[in-house]
Amino acid sequence: MPITRRDVLKLGGLAVLAAGGASAVSARTSTASSALPDASGKADYTVRIATGRVELAPDTIVSTTTYNGQFPGPLLRFTEGRPVVVDVHNDTGTPELLHWHGQRVPAEVDGASEEGTPYIPAHGMRRLSFTPGPAGFRFYHTHVAAHGDLARGTYTGQAGPVHIEPKADPGAYDQEVFLVLKEFEPALSHGGDMAQNFLAGSPVPDLKRRGEKAMADSLARGMPHGYEVGYRAFSVNGRKLGHGRPIKVKAGQRVLFHVLNASATEIRSLALPGHTFKVVALDGNPVPRPAGVPVLWIGTAERVSALVEMNRPGVWVLGDLSDDDRKNGMGTVVEYAGRSGSPRWIVPPHFTWDYRDFARPGSPAAPPDRTIDLLVEKRNAADRGFNIWTLNGVPFSVDTNKPVLDIERGRRYRMRFRNATDDIHPLHLHRHTFEVTHIAGTSAHGLDKDVVMLGGYQTLDFDFTADQPGLSLFHCHQQLHMDYGFMTLLRCS
């Protein structure tokens, strides 16, 4: 009997375990070539999901769910095109999902129940076999719904980096550093949306009028602002600023930073005073125009790979621009050889994050075969105080697993978004890489991603080729938005 997302939401962990039975304990998963893994052989990697404690600092110890008893989960290094077998054990009392974010893998492996991926049963395991790809910086994380339970889903410590080695030499650098940014101790509040003015582009007047009217009408009826999530503890690689090991460098080195925003809901920034980040890849995909920037802005689930020339000796804070978040832990220390003392922080000048800096100007060479228009709207506080998010007026239903958009294999599609909310939405398409083709009012091409931030009251287009058969999930990667309607399925045949 298959376990569905709806079963987990309605029945709870113990009931699903009883329904799943012993057969779910060693579920088989097909590979990209449809061959079954060898159930008797040894796995290449083992991932254990379990609850435990993470010490962010001596005075900040959090209880959460992790991979292999640590946060972040272990760095998994794969080789592009070389099949792997991963055993995933679930030592918790609740069914779980593990999503291979940014990889082109079969739907039954990908890790989204909406696509048909089986759950990893409570106190059970699944053996997964797949061929990693494409090359680059990916990650793995849970994909269960949390709704109002802030001890579930991506609010937990279930996130870990994946690096898929390319077949060719990735380039010259002296040191490679992986950084995972993450908040802990979440709490709900009815606060209004915070202004976010770092993203390039201007509001579209019609979208702004539409969104502001909907919000004003809701507030006039006595509705509060819908729930938002705030956090009390912040970390880089599972340690608060001042409590982790410093990143030790030498003058003249070239350091390649791979930065993952593993937040459930937050957009993060990162600056290293006096230094420039040369962005060479976004979401693990090389950018067509590497560019130097003073600040990284990273949407939920985005990754940035950037080279930094170590040319300003000292002891520095590598941290978030938010004073509150940085002082509560969102940072780490970079220490040059032979230097000591208290780490320094200098506020960088205001910087606008603009995806066009890394793309090629002009329209893509290949026009789409079909354009899918999607209007994003918010129903303020409409579900017991939580916002409901709709695409073309319809929220995703876990009861029906709809809406579903039918697409044809091999054809090129353009998804065109019109955002009638003031929220920034990190848009994610499973099992595909897409090309950003219109952003901040400008056509562009060559920028390949799997998450992209859609600005408040703005429009955005991305193109993709339907090359993955079966169901693929599209959603906003902000957990509150995804859980309350901001999803749809694409069905490729």
BELVENQUI-V717362 format. One line per field, one symbol per residue. phi: phi as a letter, one per 40 degrees, with the letter a starting at -180 (. if undefined). burial: 1 if it has 9 or more other ideal C-beta (glycine too) atoms within 8 Angstrom, else 0. Layout:
phi->???
burial->???
//
This chain:
phi->.ccbcccccccgccccdcccgccccbccbccccgccccccccccabbbcacabbccadcbbbcabbbfgabccdcbbbbdgbdbbbcbbbcccbdbbbbccgbcbcdcbdhbccchcccccdfbabbbbabcicchcbabacbccbfcccbbgcccccaacbbccccbcchcacabbbbbcabbfcacabcccccbbccchbccdccccccccccccccccgccccdbbbbbbbabfgbcdgbbccccbbdgcbbccbbbccccaccbbabbdgbbcccbabfgbdccbdacbcbcbbcdgcbbbacbccbbdibbccacccdccccchciabbbcdgbahccbbbcccdbccbdccbbccgcccccccabbcbccbbbcfcbfgccbbbbfgbccbccbfbcbbcbbcgcbbbcbbbccbcccbccbbcgabbbcbaafgbcaagccabbacccdfbbabbbabcbbcgcbcbacccdccccbhcaabbbbb
burial->0010111110001011101100010110111000001000001011111101010110010101111101111111010100011111110101111111111111111111111111111101111111111111111111111110010111111111111111000000101011111111011101000000001100110011011101100110000011111010111111111011011010101111111111111111111110101111111110101010101111111111111111000011111110001101111111110010001110010010101111110001000100010111111110000111111000110100100110101011111111111011111111111111111100011111111111111111111111010111111111111111111111110
//
